Amino acid sequence: MRLYEFGPTRALRVRWTLQELGVEFEAVSVNMLAGEHHTPEFLQLNPAARLPVLVDGDQVLTESAAIVLYLAEKYPQGKLLPANVTERAQAYRWLLFTVTELEQPLWRMARHEFLYPEEKRSTQDIQLAREDFRPMIEVLARHMQGRTYVVGNSVTVTDFILAYTLDWANEVELLGDFPQLKQYMENMYRRPKAVMRIAAASAAAGTDQG
């Protein structure tokens, strides 16, 4: 099993899942700063030129949410998805909520802050993205009141997806009014097999925008 990864990308979600499961894997660094994600060899794995990519035998998977779900199902002994179908449906629900309602405004901000060419960046779009994020994080905050994990009484891959996304939001100062979510995120990163935080991964990869 090989994981193609780089720095603070969403590959951290997959690495986290693999570490929690105790699955051996080969880490293949793809230097995005050097454009290695646009080489013909990498584009054969993922024509979208995005990370992460997981190769498991003949199986080639992209999209971090799909990969962590695949791993949770392939290794059910890890119990990273609920056995109960109703709770499992809720885990899917909040995982998809995270990657659609929370992640998309964060991506919009990132594009206009440093990914787009300077002439295409818009401070108005950044502000609109921040405004879009607010009501959705409030929905999550209400759900997480009194909870240790997103669903049920034990950790699931949804928690890894969410903790990473909240760390991202924290990096752009969007969690200031939600101390309980920040505490949840910090608790997740204290797990013995957690990955490094986004800021540390950025610094290690030389992608720190600060």
MIVEX-68099 format. One record per residue: x, y, z of N, C-alpha, C in turn. Coordinates in steps of 0.02 Angstrom, whole numbers, plus 50000, padded with zeros to 5 digits. Example, Ala and Ser with C-alpha at 12.3 -4.5 7.8 and 13.67 -1.06 7.14 Angstrom:
2
REC    n_X    n_Y    n_Z   ca_X   ca_Y   ca_Z    c_X    c_Y    c_Z
REC  50660  49716  50390  50615  49775  50390  50660  49835  50390
REC  50642  49888  50354  50684  49947  50357  50645  50002  50394
This chain:
210
REC    n_X    n_Y    n_Z   ca_X   ca_Y   ca_Z    c_X    c_Y    c_Z
REC  50042  49941  50000  50000  50000  50000  50044  50062  50000
REC  50030  50109  49955  50069  50170  49950  50024  50231  49956
REC  50047  50279  49995  50012  50342  50002  50054  50397  49972
REC  50027  50430  49921  50059  50488  49890  50035  50549  49928
REC  50082  50587  49955  50064  50641  50001  50113  50699  49995
REC  50093  50756  50026  50138  50813  50029  50113  50861  50084
REC  50158  50876  50130  50148  50928  50179  50078  50930  50210
REC  50048  50990  50209  49986  51000  50246  49923  50982  50206
REC  49930  50949  50150  49872  50933  50109  49826  50884  50145
REC  49769  50871  50115  49720  50826  50145  49745  50754  50148
REC  49804  50741  50122  49836  50676  50133  49845  50662  50207
REC  49850  50715  50248  49856  50705  50320  49797  50665  50348
REC  49739  50673  50319  49680  50636  50342  49690  50561  50331
REC  49719  50544  50274  49730  50474  50258  49786  50445  50301
REC  49840  50482  50307  49895  50460  50350  49869  50447  50421
REC  49827  50492  50446  49800  50485  50513  49762  50419  50519
REC  49719  50405  50470  49680  50343  50470  49725  50282  50469
REC  49775  50283  50426  49822  50226  50422  49858  50216  50488
REC  49879  50270  50519  49915  50265  50583  49870  50238  50638
REC  49808  50261  50639  49761  50237  50690  49747  50162  50680
REC  49744  50140  50618  49732  50070  50603  49794  50026  50613
REC  49852  50058  50615  49913  50019  50621  49931  49982  50558
REC  49910  50009  50500  49923  49977  50436  49991  50001  50409
REC  50033  49954  50388  50096  49973  50358  50084  50001  50288
REC  50121  50054  50271  50114  50084  50205  50179  50118  50186
REC  50187  50127  50121  50244  50164  50095  50223  50235  50081
REC  50259  50282  50110  50244  50353  50099  50285  50378  50039
REC  50250  50406  49990  50282  50433  49931  50269  50508  49930
REC  50322  50547  49940  50314  50620  49941  50311  50646  49869
REC  50260  50687  49856  50252  50719  49791  50261  50794  49803
REC  50317  50821  49781  50333  50891  49795  50291  50937  49750
REC  50238  50964  49779  50194  51008  49740  50228  51074  49724
REC  50274  51096  49766  50310  51158  49753  50353  51152  49690
REC  50376  51091  49677  50417  51078  49618  50375  51055  49558
REC  50309  51052  49567  50265  51033  49512  50262  50958  49498
REC  50283  50918  49547  50284  50846  49534  50214  50816  49526
REC  50163  50852  49548  50094  50826  49540  50069  50837  49468
REC  50110  50869  49426  50091  50879  49356  50133  50836  49309
REC  50174  50792  49335  50213  50749  49292  50168  50697  49259
REC  50187  50672  49200  50146  50620  49167  50135  50559  49212
REC  50187  50541  49250  50181  50482  49293  50127  50492  49347
REC  50127  50551  49378  50077  50562  49430  50008  50570  49400
REC  50003  50603  49343  49938  50613  49312  49905  50548  49290
REC  49945  50496  49281  49915  50431  49267  49878  50404  49329
REC  49903  50423  49388  49870  50403  49450  49809  50446  49464
REC  49818  50511  49456  49762  50558  49468  49763  50614  49416
REC  49723  50608  49365  49721  50660  49313  49702  50729  49339
REC  49673  50731  49399  49655  50796  49428  49715  50831  49460
REC  49772  50797  49463  49833  50826  49490  49825  50848  49562
REC  49791  50807  49601  49779  50823  49672  49804  50767  49717
REC  49819  50784  49779  49837  50736  49830  49781  50735  49883
REC  49773  50677  49915  49814  50616  49914  49792  50568  49859
REC  49836  50518  49849  49819  50459  49809  49841  50399  49850
REC  49797  50349  49855  49814  50286  49887  49814  50231  49834
REC  49868  50193  49832  49872  50136  49787  49876  50074  49830
REC  49826  50031  49822  49822  49969  49861  49814  49912  49811
REC  49870  49881  49792  49868  49831  49740  49847  49862  49674
REC  49794  49837  49644  49769  49865  49582  49721  49923  49593
REC  49705  49936  49656  49657  49989  49672  49694  50056  49678
REC  49670  50105  49639  49697  50172  49644  49639  50218  49665
REC  49648  50250  49723  49595  50292  49750  49619  50363  49760
REC  49577  50410  49742  49588  50481  49756  49530  50505  49800
REC  49534  50567  49823  49485  50599  49866  49492  50572  49937
REC  49515  50615  49982  49532  50593  50050  49472  50561  50086
REC  49412  50589  50077  49354  50561  50112  49339  50490  50088
REC  49344  50480  50022  49332  50413  49995  49385  50364  50020
REC  49447  50387  50025  49501  50342  50045  49493  50321  50118
REC  49476  50368  50163  49470  50349  50233  49411  50302  50243
REC  49358  50311  50205  49301  50265  50210  49320  50196  50185
REC  49358  50194  50131  49382  50130  50105  49424  50093  50157
REC  49470  50130  50189  49513  50099  50239  49474  50075  50299
REC  49425  50114  50321  49384  50093  50378  49345  50030  50362
REC  49322  50024  50300  49284  49964  50281  49329  49905  50268
REC  49389  49917  50242  49435  49862  50228  49462  49832  50293
REC  49469  49873  50345  49496  49850  50409  49444  49860  50464
REC  49390  49821  50462  49335  49832  50510  49356  49819  50582
REC  49411  49781  50591  49435  49769  50659  49457  49833  50693
REC  49472  49884  50654  49492  49949  50682  49434  49988  50711
REC  49373  49968  50693  49311  49998  50719  49310  50074  50709
REC  49330  50096  50649  49329  50167  50634  49265  50190  50598
REC  49218  50144  50591  49150  50160  50571  49103  50122  50617
REC  49046  50152  50635  49000  50118  50680  48973  50054  50648
REC  48963  50003  50689  48933  49941  50664  48859  49949  50652
REC  48827  49991  50693  48756  50003  50686  48742  50046  50624
REC  48695  50024  50582  48683  50058  50518  48659  50129  50528
REC  48620  50141  50580  48594  50209  50592  48651  50256  50611
REC  48695  50234  50656  48752  50275  50675  48800  50283  50617
REC  48807  50230  50576  48852  50235  50519  48826  50287  50469
REC  48761  50289  50460  48731  50339  50416  48746  50410  50442
REC  48744  50418  50508  48759  50483  50537  48833  50501  50528
REC  48877  50451  50531  48948  50463  50518  48958  50487  50447
REC  48923  50455  50399  48927  50477  50329  48900  50548  50323
REC  48845  50560  50357  48813  50626  50353  48861  50682  50373
REC  48893  50674  50431  48936  50728  50456  49002  50731  50420
REC  49025  50675  50393  49085  50677  50351  49071  50718  50288
REC  49013  50706  50256  48997  50743  50195  48981  50816  50211
REC  48950  50829  50268  48939  50898  50290  49005  50935  50295
REC  49054  50901  50323  49120  50933  50333  49152  50951  50266
REC  49153  50903  50219  49189  50916  50156  49150  50960  50108
REC  49086  50970  50120  49048  51015  50076  49036  51083  50109
REC  49004  51083  50167  48983  51146  50197  49039  51183  50233
REC  49086  51147  50261  49141  51179  50298  49203  51189  50255
REC  49221  51138  50218  49283  51141  50180  49280  51189  50121
REC  49223  51192  50088  49220  51233  50027  49232  51308  50040
REC  49204  51338  50092  49222  51408  50105  49297  51416  50121
REC  49326  51366  50154  49398  51370  50169  49439  51368  50105
REC  49418  51326  50059  49453  51323  49994  49446  51390  49957
REC  49387  51418  49960  49376  51482  49925  49422  51536  49953
REC  49429  51536  50019  49475  51584  50049  49547  51572  50027
REC  49568  51509  50029  49637  51492  50011  49653  51512  49939
REC  49605  51500  49895  49617  51519  49824  49629  51594  49817
REC  49589  51633  49851  49595  51706  49844  49649  51736  49887
REC  49674  51698  49936  49728  51724  49978  49796  51710  49948
REC  49805  51651  49918  49872  51637  49892  49876  51589  49833
REC  49822  51554  49814  49827  51506  49760  49817  51538  49691
REC  49769  51583  49685  49758  51617  49621  49815  51666  49607
REC  49828  51680  49543  49873  51735  49528  49848  51799  49560
REC  49893  51842  49579  49874  51901  49619  49820  51943  49586
REC  49821  51947  49519  49772  51989  49485  49702  51960  49487
REC  49696  51896  49505  49630  51864  49508  49603  51859  49579
REC  49641  51880  49628  49619  51874  49697  49568  51928  49715
REC  49522  51910  49760  49469  51957  49778  49459  51957  49854
REC  49469  52014  49885  49455  52019  49957  49381  52011  49971
REC  49339  52030  49923  49267  52022  49932  49248  51948  49936
REC  49280  51907  49893  49266  51836  49894  49289  51805  49960
REC  49344  51828  49986  49367  51803  50051  49316  51818  50105
REC  49290  51878  50105  49241  51897  50155  49176  51857  50147
REC  49155  51847  50085  49094  51808  50073  49103  51736  50097
REC  49163  51708  50086  49176  51640  50109  49173  51636  50185
REC  49201  51686  50218  49197  51687  50291  49125  51691  50315
REC  49084  51729  50280  49013  51734  50297  48977  51669  50284
REC  48995  51634  50230  48964  51569  50215  48982  51517  50269
REC  49042  51522  50294  49066  51473  50343  49028  51478  50409
REC  49012  51538  50429  48985  51551  50496  48922  51510  50512
REC  48869  51512  50472  48809  51475  50491  48820  51399  50492
REC  48866  51375  50450  48878  51304  50448  48918  51280  50509
REC  48965  51320  50532  49002  51301  50593  48957  51305  50654
REC  48907  51349  50651  48859  51353  50706  48817  51289  50708
REC  48799  51262  50650  48762  51198  50648  48804  51143  50681
REC  48867  51140  50663  48912  51090  50693  48918  51100  50768
REC  48926  51162  50790  48934  51176  50861  48875  51152  50901
REC  48815  51162  50875  48755  51138  50910  48756  51062  50914
REC  48776  51029  50860  48778  50956  50860  48829  50930  50910
REC  48885  50964  50918  48940  50938  50959  48933  50954  51033
REC  48882  50990  51052  48872  51006  51123  48866  50941  51163
REC  48908  50933  51213  48906  50875  51256  48934  50812  51225
REC  48965  50816  51166  48992  50757  51132  49068  50756  51135
REC  49094  50695  51140  49166  50685  51135  49186  50671  51063
REC  49142  50634  51028  49153  50616  50958  49093  50637  50917
REC  49102  50640  50852  49048  50663  50808  48987  50618  50813
REC  49000  50552  50814  48947  50503  50815  48964  50449  50867
REC  48915  50433  50910  48925  50378  50956  48976  50393  51011
REC  49002  50339  51039  49046  50345  51097  49119  50326  51082
REC  49136  50322  51019  49205  50306  51001  49224  50342  50937
REC  49289  50347  50926  49314  50385  50869  49297  50350  50804
REC  49284  50390  50752  49274  50364  50684  49315  50405  50635
REC  49318  50383  50573  49355  50422  50523  49324  50491  50513
REC  49261  50499  50529  49230  50565  50525  49266  50614  50571
REC  49288  50591  50628  49324  50634  50674  49391  50657  50645
REC  49425  50613  50608  49489  50633  50578  49478  50686  50524
REC  49426  50676  50483  49410  50724  50431  49392  50792  50463
REC  49351  50789  50515  49328  50851  50547  49384  50886  50584
REC  49425  50849  50621  49479  50881  50659  49527  50918  50613
REC  49544  50886  50557  49588  50919  50508  49555  50983  50482
REC  49491  50980  50466  49456  51039  50439  49451  51094  50490
REC  49439  51076  50552  49437  51127  50605  49506  51158  50617
REC  49558  51118  50611  49626  51145  50616  49637  51196  50560
REC  49614  51181  50501  49618  51227  50444  49581  51292  50461
REC  49520  51285  50486  49480  51344  50504  49515  51384  50559
REC  49546  51349  50605  49582  51384  50659  49641  51423  50632
REC  49674  51398  50580  49730  51432  50550  49710  51500  50520
REC  49647  51506  50498  49623  51569  50469  49577  51605  50517
REC  49583  51588  50581  49551  51625  50635  49475  51625  50630
REC  49446  51566  50617  49374  51560  50613  49344  51521  50671
REC  49384  51502  50720  49357  51464  50777  49355  51505  50841
REC  49369  51569  50837  49373  51610  50897  49310  51610  50940
REC  49252  51605  50908  49189  51606  50944  49165  51536  50962
REC  49207  51486  50950  49185  51417  50960  49237  51378  51000
REC  49248  51398  51064  49300  51365  51104  49289  51290  51113
REC  49225  51268  51113  49213  51197  51122  49236  51157  51062
REC  49230  51186  51002  49254  51152  50942  49330  51152  50940
REC  49360  51207  50961  49433  51209  50964  49459  51158  51014
REC  49425  51151  51070  49446  51101  51120  49439  51030  51092
REC  49383  51017  51058  49374  50951  51026  49431  50937  50978
REC  49447  50986  50936  49500  50978  50887  49568  50964  50921
REC  49582  51002  50973  49645  50992  51009  49648  50923  51043
REC  49591  50901  51069  49589  50834  51099  49603  50780  51047
REC  49577  50789  50988  49589  50740  50935  49663  50737  50918
REC  49695  50794  50914  49766  50795  50896  49811  50772  50953
REC  49783  50762  51012  49822  50733  51067  49822  50657  51065
REC  49783  50628  51020  49783  50555  51015  49853  50530  50998
REC  49873  50473  51026  49942  50449  51017  49962  50440  50944
REC  49914  50423  50901  49930  50410  50831  49907  50465  50784
REC  49893  50523  50812  49873  50580  50770  49932  50604  50728
REC  49915  50637  50674  49966  50667  50630  49985  50736  50658
REC  50036  50766  50627  50055  50834  50647  50002  50884  50625
REC  50000  50940  50660  49953  50993  50643  49971  51025  50576
REC  49923  51059  50546  49933  51089  50480  49992  51138  50481
REC  49997  51180  50532  50051  51229  50534  50119  51195  50535
REC  50126  51142  50574  50189  51106  50577  50205  51071  50512
REC  50154  51041  50481  50163  51008  50416  50182  51059  50362
REC  50152  51118  50365  50169  51171  50317  50241  51193  50325
REC  50262  51203  50386  50330  51224  50399  50380  51172  50376
REC  50364  51109  50390  50410  51055  50370  50416  51048  50295
REC  50362  51063  50259  50362  51057  50186  50383  51122  50151
REC  50394  51176  50190  50412  51238  50159  50356  51274  50124
REC  50293  51259  50146  50235  51290  50115  50202  51342  50159
REC  50233  51358  50215  50203  51405  50262  50191  51472  50229
REC  50127  51494  50230  50109  51557  50199  50117  51617  50246
REC  50134  51601  50311  50135  51655  50361  50189  51705  50350
